[in-house]
C-alpha cells in the first residue's frame, strides 16, 4: 500500500485544496469536524499511537558518530545504514595497533567495528581519514551496518588519531506506524480533533463545491470510521 503517493491539486476553494491521490489504496483523513487546531499540512502521514489516537508521523532517524577534527582534515562521520534505535548499539574503534609497519585492517568484534590503523616503521599512525573511510566502506560486513564519509569540509587527507570504542548515537524509531494520509490542511491545532477517514482510490474530497447528492452518498459509503488526531 503506497504511503507516499504524488499529490495532485485539481482546484482550490477558499483555503481548501481539492486533491486526488490515484496511487493511494489506504484510508485518507478528510472532513474536518472541529476548529482551532495547529498546523498539519495536506499529505501528512498519520499513525495510531499507544492510546489508539492518531498523531503526526515522524520518520526514524539514523544513528551517527563523528570523529576527528574538520580543520585537521581527518574528521569522519559514521552513519548507520538502517534508521532506528538499533543503530545506537553499533560501536566504532580506531585502534592504534602499537606496532611497527602495521597494515590498515577492518574487523568486527562483537558490537564493534574495529579499524586497526596502519603504522610507519617507527610505529606512528599513518592512516588518513580517506583511507579509513575507504576501508570501512569496502568491508563486506561493516558496510551493511554503517557508512563512513568525510565530515563537513574535511578533505580526508589528514592522519587520524586513535579513538576508543564509541557507540553511534541519536538513532530513533518512528513514533508511529503510518497508516493514513491527511487529505486537507489543518490549521492552528491546539487540541485533539476528530476527523473522518475514507477508503482511498481515485476519488475527490467531500469538500468539492457543488457535489450532488449521488456523489455525496457514494463518498459516504466509503467511510471507514471517525478518528482522533492529537495535537502536533
N, C-alpha and C positions, 0 to 999 in steps of 0.2 A: 504494500500500500504506500504510494508515494506520499511523503510528508513535506516535500519542498517543491510543489508544483509552481510553474510560472503563473503569475497573476496577470490577468488581462482586464484592464479597466475599460468597460464598454461605454459608460457615460457617467456623468455626475449629477447629483441633485442636491442643491444647497451644500451641506458639509458632508454628504454621504457619497461614497463611491459605489457604483454598481459593478460587481466583479464576477467574472466567470472563471471557474477553475476546472477545466475539462480533464486534467490529468489526475485529479484527486478522487479517490474512491471511498474515503472515510468520512466521518461526520465533520461538518463545519459548524461554527458557533455564529448564530445570527440573531436578529431581532432583540435589540436592547430593551430591557423592561424597567430599568432604573436609571436615574441620572446621578450626576456628581461623583464620577469616578476619576482615577488617574490615568494617564495616557497609556493606551495599548494600541499599537499600530495594526492595521489590517494585514493579514497574512502571518501574524504572530502565532507560533506554536504554543499550545497549552497542554498540560498533562495533569492527571489526578495525583494529589498529594496524599499523605498518610491519613488525612482527615476526610478523604473522599471528596475533596473540593479541588477545583482546578486553579492552577497558577501558571504564570508565565514560565515557559521552558527556558532554562539556562544550560547551554551545552557543557559537556565535560571539558575539563582543562588539562592540558598535558603538564606533567611534572618536568622540572628542568634544574640544571646545576651549572653555575658559572665558575670557571677557574681562571687564574692568571690576571693580567692587567692589560687593558686595551692599549695604553700608552707604550707598553713594552712589546706590543705586537705578539703576545703569547696568550691572549685571552680566548678561551674556548667555552662555548655553550653546549652542554649535553642535554638533549631533549628526548623524552620518552616517545617511542613510536605510537603507543596507544594512549589516548586520553583517559583520565580517571585516576582515582586514588591509588590504584595498584602501582602506578609509576613511582610513588614515593618510597617504595621498598628497594628500588634499584640503587646500587651504590657504584661509585667510580673511584678508583685509586690510581694515582700517577706515582708509580713506585720507583724509588732510587734503588737499583739492584745492588748497590755497594760493591761494585766490582769493576775491573778494568776491561775495556773493549767489549762491552756487552751490546747485543743487538736489540733493537726495539721489538717488543713482542706483546701481544694481547692475549689474555686468557680469562677464563671465568672461574671464580672461586665462590661457591655458594651464591649469595645475592650480590656479589661484587664483580664488576668488570675491572680487571687489573691490567693496567698498561705499564709494563716493565720498560723503563726508558733506556735508550741507548746511551753508552758512555764512551769517553775517549780512553786512550791508552793510560791516561793518568787517573781515570775513574770519574771524571767530571761529566755531568749530564750534557748530552749533545742534541737530544731530540727537540725539534722545533714543534710549535703548535700545529703547523701544517702537516707535519709527518705524523703526529699523534692522531689528528683528525682523519687522515687517510687510512691509517692502520685500523682505527676503530670502525670506520665505515666499511672497511673491506672484510672485517672478521665475520665468519659465517653465522655465528650466533649473536654476537654483540649487536650487529646491525638490525636484528629483529627486535631488540629491546629499546635501543636509543639511536639517535643521530647526533653526530658531532659536527660543529660548524664554528667558524670564526665568530667571535662576539663583536658586534658593532663594527667599528672602523679598524679593528685589529687585522693585520695582514697575514698573520700566521708565521711570519719569518722569525719571530723571537723564540729563544730556547725556553722551554717550560721548566717549572720548578716542581719538585715532588709535592704531592697532595695526599694526605691520609684518606682512607676510605670514607667517602662522604655521600650521604643519600641525596637523591634528587628531591625536590620539594615543590609544593604548590599544586600538585595534581589534585583534581577534584572531580567527583562524579556528577553527572547531570542531576539536577534537582528533582526532576520528574521524567517519566517516560512520555514523550509527546504522543498525543492521541487525537487531538482535534486542532483545527486551524481557525483562528479568529477571522471572520469574514469582513467585519466592519470595524472601523476606527472607534475606539472607546476613549473618551476624553475625561480627564480630571478624576481618576479613580481614587477614592479615599476610603471606600467601604466595600464590602462584598457586593457583587452584582449578580443577579440571576439572568441568564440568557437562555436561548433555546437552541438546541443542537439539531441540525438537519443532516440527513444522509447526503453524501457527496455525489458527484457525477456532473453531467452537463446540465446546468440549470442556472437560473438567475435568482438573486436575492429577493426576499419578500418585500423589500423596501422599494421595489420598482413602482414608479409612479404610473397610475392608470392600469394596474394589473386587474384583470377582470375576475369575476367570481370563480370561474372554472380554473383559472391559473392558480388562484389562491388556494382553492380546495386541493389541487394536485400537489402543490408545495406542502400544504398542511399534512398530507398523507405521508410525507417523508420525515416527519418529526421523530426524533429519537427520544428525547426527554429534555427536561429543563436541567441545567447545570449551574453551579455557583462558582464564580471566579473570585479568588481572594485578592486583596489589594496588591498593587505592584510592589 
